[in-house]
């Protein structure tokens, strides 16, 4: 079901470590007003397309709110 919804790329992600310097930098440098990360050399805009490219998240498709609830087992 996860793959069918377009979120299959999350299945292989390992999230078992403490946040490192990069993660803190990204959070501290993120600007909500422009939805970008400020760097010394400029800004990196965060768009639907960049999120799709980096994480493999679908930029379109099914609205998860309309899907039937799945069995938790």
Phi, psi and omega in degrees: 000319180300314179295319180298330179278352179095011181253022183299332181295339178285338184297329181268359182283134175260121179235071183231020180238160175287155179300137178258187183298323181297315181297317178295321179298315181298314181296315180293330184268353183284134178246115183292326183301316181256358183051056182214165175251123182274128178241168177300325184266003180147206181235149173247113179286137177255114182237174175303322182291321180290323178294318178298316182292320184282320187249354182073019179283141179291141179266358180201172177127217185286143172274118186298337179292339182266354182281150175292147177292138181264164178293130183282354178264000000 
